[in-house]
Amino acid sequence: MSLQAWTFLFVGATFALYLAIAWFSRVRDTRGFYVAGQGIPAAANGMATAADWMSAASFLSMAGLIATMGYAGSVYLMGWTGGYVLLALLLAPYLRKFGHFTVPDFIGDRYASNTARVVAVVCAVFVSFTYVAGQMRGVGIVFSRFLEVDVNVGVYVGVAIVFVYATLGGMKGITWTQVAQYWVLITAFLTPAIAISLDLTGNPVPQLGLGGSLADGTPLLARLDAIHADLGFASYTEPFTGAWDKLNVFCVALALMAGTAGLPHVIVRFYTVRTVAAARWSAFWAILFIALLYLTAPAVGAFARYVMLDGLNGKPAAELPEWFHKWEGTGLILWLDDGDGMVSYTGPGRAGENEIFRSGTLSPAAVSDLRAAHQQWLDGTGGRDGRVELRQAGLSGPDNDIIVLATPEMARLANWIIALVAAGGLAAALSTASGLLLVISSSVAHDLYFRILNPRASEAQRLLVGRTVIGFAVVVAGILGIYPPGFVSQVVAFAFGLAASSFFPVIVLGIFSRRVGTVPAVSGMVVGIAFTSAYILGSVYGGMPSWAFGIGPQGIGVVGMLLNFAVTLSLAPFFAPPGRDVQDLILSIREPEGAGPGLEIERSAEAD
């Protein structure tokens, strides 16, 4: 069968599966809608957590970043993995023992303030919309290439699918859908990795293939370093090159770690199990399932880099591979001739610098116009070069987000494997998007509407508001997918920085400090997220230099987090601590299960 036929088959079958699960998992009460009735088994919740966690950024962009950045790209792998461990060990069991629906719910009750609750809702919605923009962009990229439709049409289809299963089943439907999506995405990621490793190195284990040798006996990584040296790129395996110096690597990794531990859509997954012990086992299973992809991503990145450079650089235009022409129609990879008819894919400072470009968010029609104008420039009949503008916009080289999707085509794998990867990319994007949309819905419908505006609302009213908010959020998510603020991993990194600077300090202090009251906590959240968002917007859209010790926008969440901690802790001595009922709540969630009279002993010691 043709690639498009295989793609329609896989995508259609998986979408039908997701919708069927949503129909059979539909709910009629808020407990089922927000926390799946707290009846999800630990292993299944681990799979759902892994699917929720491994978004389009993990599936599409992370290996792409490792492919283009080399060693520096591993900062994403280290930050996200370390962050999940931090969340699982430091925060998740305590939050599950707290037993509410959402992170704003915890903050509102812990700090005994509706003001704190509203600020937390605003932060949750802001972070979630930033994150969901990357997911919908991923959906559009997959549809644009493999189903040969416009990117915008792809976003519309993804939005419709998410809307149906998120509104029907709520968290229950989303959870069981994510279990199915996990198996789709992990199969789609591992299958081409194994096939390419076997083809290049003779070893079917990608992790061993990464450290293995090519057919001529040359180690794969050594060959990559040699090719990079010949073409003028920085070493593939050398750490801390270019803008990715030690400080930025450290800050981005720490921002991703702290942001992970503060992400509302990941934290809420630990509310869906029956007990605290089940929450801990969920964390174990999730780490195991996540590791299958994360330990394979560096190998996929290296394989992709080698196959791409070997297949493109120095080739005559007439010999460009078929996959290049197909992806060129999406505008995510583009070649503009400098007049010699040869493809040049070289590093900064070399002649013909990066003649391969990505055209950003240009439509296929705009790309066609650009190529026509460039051809007129070559012929001397007018037009414009076009390469200058693309370089000035930072669009040299192929888009990072196509690497994983294009690698099976670069390696000439079977059509069914290529189509399977497309279905996996959609599963990764849709699983995370649905979790984020539910966070937005629960934050507005439960924390704002029910807990503040209408505490007497019936179950039916609360469900109606929740589903209405999801509908509105899906529309906004679609708009962000059509007009994305950056490539997938960049947008997601911004979301993690915002979560690190807003939620992480207030959750940690809320669990481990009984002295911090309402005003310090709210002040810290506002300062942290205001500084981080202003720095990101100023750097990305306002041309502002990285004035904070040279830290880029992807790592600035660390500074926002430290400001949050500093403001909160410095104000704490000047404001009253929380009341006795809140302090008892803090002690109760920190008390080990089966500890007996420990809580009363600690209270007595305080009284003495």
N, C-alpha and C positions, 0 to 999 in steps of 0.2 A: 504493500500500500504506500501511497505518497505520504510525505511528512505531514501535510495538512490533514489528511484523512486520519492518520494516527493521532494527531493532536486533538481533532474533534472527538475522537473516540475516548481518549483518556480524560480530557477535560470534561466532556459531557457525562462520562460515567462517574467521575468523582463529584461533580456538581449534583448529580442525581442522588448520590449517596448522602451528601451533606444535607440536602433538602429532605430526604426520607428520614434521616436521624432527627432533624429538627421537628418534623411532623409528629413522630412517635414520642418525642421528648417534650412536647409542648406543656406549658405549666399554667396554673390558674391562681397561684398565690405568690406573694412577694418573696417568701422564703425560698421557693423554688426558682423564682426569677432572678434573685440577687446572689444566692449562695447555693443553688442546686439542692436545696433541702438539707444541706450538710450531710449527704449520704453517699458521696462518691468514694469508692475504695481507693486505698493509698496508691496502688500500682497504676490504676487508671488515671488518678489525679496527677501522678508523676508524668505520664505520657501527655496529658492535657497541658500541664505546666511547661513541659519541654516544647510543645508546639506553640503555646502562647509566647514563650520566651524566644524561640528561634524564628524570628520574624523575617521579612524580606531582607533586612540588613544582614542577618546571619546567613541566609541561604544565597542571596544574590550578591551582596556587596562585600562581605568579609573576605571570601576567597579572592574576589576581584581586587580588593585593596592589597592583599598580600601579594597578588600577582604583579601589580604595578609598583608597589612600594617596597617589596622585599621584606627585609627584617622589620622595618618600621611598621608594616601593616599588622604585625603580631600584637601590637599594643591593643587592638580591638579584642583579639582573642583573649589576651591576659586580663584585660579590664572586665569584660563581660563574664568570663568564667569565675574570676575571683570575686566579683560582685555577687554572683549567685550563691557562692559558698558563704559569703558574709551575711547575706539575707537569711539563708537557711539555718545558720548556726546562731546568729546574734539576735534576730528580730522575729522571724516567722512563728516559732512556738509561743512566744509571749503574746503576739497579736492574735493567734488562734485561741489562746486561753481567754483573752479578753472577750471574744465571742460575738462581736458585732458584724455588720455587713461590709463596711468600707473603711478606708483610711481616714477620711474626714470625720467619720463616726467616732473613731478612736480619739482623734485630736479634739473634737468637740466635747466629748465626755471627760477625757483626761484633763483638759485644761478648763473644764466647767464653764464653757463660754460659747455662745452662739457666734460671737465675732470670730473666734478662732475657727469655728466650724465653717463659716462663710469664706474666710481667707483660704482654708484648706480646700474647699470646693473650687474656688477660683484657680488655685494652683493645680489641682487635679485636672480640671478641664483644659487649662493652658498646656500642661505637659502632654496630656493625651492627644490633643489636636495636633501638636507639633509632631508627636510620634506617628500618628495615623497618616500624616501627609506622606511619609516615606513608604508606608505600606501600599497606599493607593497608587503611588508612582510605580511601585513594583508590579502591581496588577496591570497597569497600562502598558508597561514595557513588554510583558509576556504576551498580552493580546496583540499588541502592535506587530510583533515579529511573527509569531507562530500562527495566528489566525488571520494575519494579513488584513487587519482593520486599523482604522485610525486609533491613536493612543486614547483619545477622548472616548471613543466607543468602548474600548476595553475597560476604562474606568467606570463607565455607566453600567456595564454588565456586572462587574465586581461589586459595585454598590448595591445593585438589585439583589444579588445572591446573599450578601451579608445582611441586608435589611430583612429578608425573609426568615433566615434561620435565627437571627438575633432577637427579633421581635416575637417569633413564635415560642421558642424554647427558653429564652433568657439564658441564665448561667447554666442551667441543666442541659439545654440543647447545645449551647456553645461548648460545654465540657465534653460531651460525647462526640460532637463533631470534631473537636480538636484531637481526640484520641485517634479518630480515623485519619485526620490530616497529618498527624505525626508519622504514621506508617507510610503515607503517600510521600511526604517530603524526605524522610530518611532513606527510603528505597530509591527515590529519584536522585538523591545526592551521592549515595554510595555506589550505585550501579555504574555510572560513567567513570567514577574515580578508579574503581577496580579494573574496568576495561582498559583505561588509558595507562594505568600503572603496568598492567600485564604487557601491553603493546610496546611501551617505551623501555621498560627495565626487565621484563620477564618475571616480575614479582607481582602476584595478585593482591598483596597487602599494600595499600597506598602509602601508609606510614613508612614501611620498609622500602618501598619504591622511591620515596623522597630521598632517602640516604643511599640509594643504589646507583648502579651504573647503566649507561646507555649501551647499545649493542656493540659499539667499538671499544668498550671498557672504560670510557671516561665517566667519572662520577657526574650525575645530573647537575648537582649544584655547582660543581667546578665549571662545567660547560656553560651554565647560565652566567656565572661571574665573568667568564672569558668573553661571551657575547656582549655583555653589558660594557665591558672595557672597550671592546672594538667599536661599539656604537656610541660611546660617550656618556652612558648612563652611570650613576653611582653603583657601587657594588651591590649585588642582590642580597648577599649574606652579611654585609658589614652593618653594624648597628650605629645609630645616632648620626645619620647623615642629613645634610640640608637643613630644612626647617625643623626636622624631627630630632632636635638635640635632647640631651638627657632630661632637662627640665620639662619640655613639652611632652615627652614620652611618659614621664612620671605623672604629670598633671592629668593627661588624658586618661591614663590607666586608672588613676585614683578617682577621677570624676565618673568614669564608667562604673567603677566598683560601688561607690557611694550612691550613684544614681540608680543602679540596679536595686540596691537595698531600700530605695525610696519609691520605686515605681508602683503606683497603685494597682495596675492591672496584673502584676505578678503577685503582690501581697495578697490580693483578694482570693487567689487560688487556694491559699491555706485556710480560708474560711469554709471551704466546700466539703471538708472531710469531717468524720464523726468526732474525733478526739484529738488531743494534743499529740499523743503518740502517733496517730495516723498522719498528722501534719509533719512530724519528723521523718516518718517513712516515706511520705510523699517527696520530701526534699532529697532523700537518698535516691529514690527511683528517678527523679527528674535529673539529678546530676549524672546518673548513669546514662540516661537516654540522650541528654545533651552532649555528653562526651563523644558519642558515636559520630556526630557531625563535626564538633569542634576539633577533635584530634585528626580529622581527615582534611579539614580546610587548608592547612599549609601545603599539603601534597597537591590538592587541586589547584591552588594558586601557582605553585611552581610548574606543574604540568602545563597549565594554561599559558604561562609566560613563555615557556620554551616553544610550545607549538605555535603561538602567535608570532613570535619573532622569526622563527624558522620559516614560517609560511608566508610572511609579508615582506620583510625588508629585502630590498634589492631586486624585487620581482618586476618584470615589465608589466605595464598596465593590462596588456592582453592576457596575462597569466594570473591575474588576481583570482583567488579561489572563489567558488560559488557562494560560500557562506558570507563573504565580505559584501558581495553585491546585494544579497538579501537583507543583511543588517543595515546596509547603507540607506535603504528605503525608510528606516525608522528615524534617521537623523542622529543616531547615537555613535556612528563611526562614519568618517567621511575622508576621502582622499582628493586633494587638490594638487594637480600636477604643477611643477615648477618649470616645465618646458622640456624636460629630458625624457619624459615618458616612463620614468622608473619610480617605483614606490620607495620613498626614503622614510625610514622609521628610526631616527637618531636622537640622541640626547641633547640637552641644552649646550649651546656653544659650538655645535657642529654645523657644517654646511647642510642646507636643506632641513633646518631644525624642525623636527616633528611635523612632517608633511601629512601625517595622519591626524585627523581632528575628530572631535565630536561637536555637533552643532547645537547642543543644548536642547532647548525646548522648541526649536524651530519645527514647523510642520513639514511633512514630506514635500508639499508644494513650495514652501520657502527654500528647502534644500535644493530642489530642482532649479529654482530661480537663481540661487547662489552659484550652482554649478554652471548654469548658462552664462551668467555674468563673468565668471572666471574664464570660461572658454573664450569669450569675446576679448578678454584682457590678454589671453595667450595669443590670439590671432591678431592683436593690435587694432581691433575695430571698436574699442570702447570698453564698456563693462568695468569690472574692478577685480583686483587680486583676490580679496576675500580672506586670504590667509592671515593678513595683518590684523584684521578685526577679530578673527577667531583667536589668535594668540593673545591679543590684548584682553580678551574676555576670559582668558585662562582655559581655553577649550582645546589645548593641544593633547594629542593622544586619544585613544578610544574611551568611551564612557565606562567607568568602573562597573556599572551595574549590568553590563552585557556579558562580562567575562564568563561567569558560570554557565549562563544560558547558551553562549556561543561555543564554549569549549568542546562539547560533543560533536558539533559540526566541524570545528577546526580539525579534530582528530578523526574525522570521517567515520564516526560510529553509525550504527544502524538507525534508521528513521524512528523506530519505536523507542529507542533510548532517548533520542532528542525530544520526542513528544512527551516521554515520561518526565524529563527534566522540566518541561514547561508546566506540566500538571503539579510538580513539586514546588515550583516557584509560586504558583497561585495558592497552593495549600499553605505555604509559609506566610504569605502576605495576608491571606484572608483570616487565618487563625488568630494572628495578632490583632488585626483590625477589629475583629468581632469582640475580643477581650477589651480593647481600648474603648470601643463604643459603649460597652456595658458599664465601664467605669464612669464615663460621662453621664450615662443615663442614671445610674445609682447615685452619683454625686448630686445631681439636680433633683431627681424625683424623691429620693429617700432623705438625703441630708439637708436639702434646701426646702423642698416642698413639704414633706411630711414632718421633719423634725423642727421646722421653724414656722413655715407659713400656714400649714393646716394640719396640726397634730391629730385632729379627729377624722382625718380622711379614711375612708373605707379601703379594704383590700382592692376592690374593683377600681376605685379612683386612683389609687397608687399605681396599679398596673397600667392603667390607661395613660397616666402621666409618664411613666417609665418608657412605655412603647412609643409615645409621641416624641419624647426627647431623643430616642434612638433614631427615629425617622428624620428629625431635624439634624442630628449629628451626622447621619449618613450623607445628607446633602452637602454639608460643610466639608466632610471628608472627601467627597467627590470633587469639589471645587479645588481643594488643596492638592489632590492627585493630578488635576489638569494643569494647575499652576504651582508646581512644587518649588519650595524655597531652596532646593539643592539636591545633590544626589542622595540616594537612600541612606547610606551609612552616615553621611554628614548631618542630615536632618535628624536621624536617630541619636547621634552623639549630642546634638543640641538638646534633645529631650532629656537625655540622661543628665546633662549638666544642670538643667532646670530642676530636675527631681533631686539631685544631690544638694543643690543650694536651698531648696525649700523644705522638702519632707525629711530628708535623712537626719538632720540635727534634731528636729522637733520630735521625731519618733524615738531616737536613741535617748534623748533626755527625758522624754515622757515615760519611758520604761525604767531607766536606771537612776533618775534623780527625782526625789520627792520635794525638792526645794523650788524648782522652777514653776512659776505661776503663769497666769494668762498673758499679762502685758509683755513680759520678756519673750515668751514664745511667739506671740503674734508679731512683735517688732522684728524678731530674728527672721521669721519667714518672709516678711515684706521686704526687708533689706536684702536678704539673700537672693530672692528671685528677681527683684527690681534691678539689682546690680548686674546679675548674670544675663538677663534678657536684654538690658541696655547695651552691654558690652558686645553680645552676639549680633544684635541688630546693627550697632555702629560699625563693627568690623566687617560684616558680610555685605551690608547694603549701603553703609555710609562712608566707606573708604577709610575708616578710622584705623590708625596704626595700632599694633599690639603693645600698648603702653604699659601694661601690667607685667613687668619683668620679662617681656617678650612672649608671654603665654598667648597662644592662639585661642580663637573662639571655642574650639572643641574641648579645651581643657580648662576654660575659665570657671567652670562650675566648682572647681576646687576652691578658688578664691571666694566665690559666693558662699560656699559651704562654711569656710573659715570665718567669714564675716557674720554669718548666721549664728554660729557657735559663740563668737566673741560678743555680739550684741546681746544674745540671750543670757549668757553667763554673767556679763558685766551688769546687766539690769536686775538680775534675780535678787541680789541682796537688798535692793531698794523697794521691792514690792512684796506684798504678802504672799506666802506660800499657799498652795491649794488647801482646801478644807480637809478635815479628818476623813470624810467619806472617800475623797479622791485618793488620799494617802493610803487608806485601807485597800482601795482598788489596785493601786500600784503594788503593794505588798502581796496581794492575792495572786496577781498574774506572775509574780516572780517566785512565788513559793512552789517548790517541787511537788509533783503529785505524790500523795501518800506521806507527806512530811509530818503529818500529825499536828501537834500543837505549836509548831514553829512560829506561826504568825502571831499567836497570843504572847509567846515568850518575847518576841521582838518588840511588840507594843509595850509590854510590861517594862522591858529594859529602857525604852524611851521615856516612859512615865517616871521611872526612878531617876 
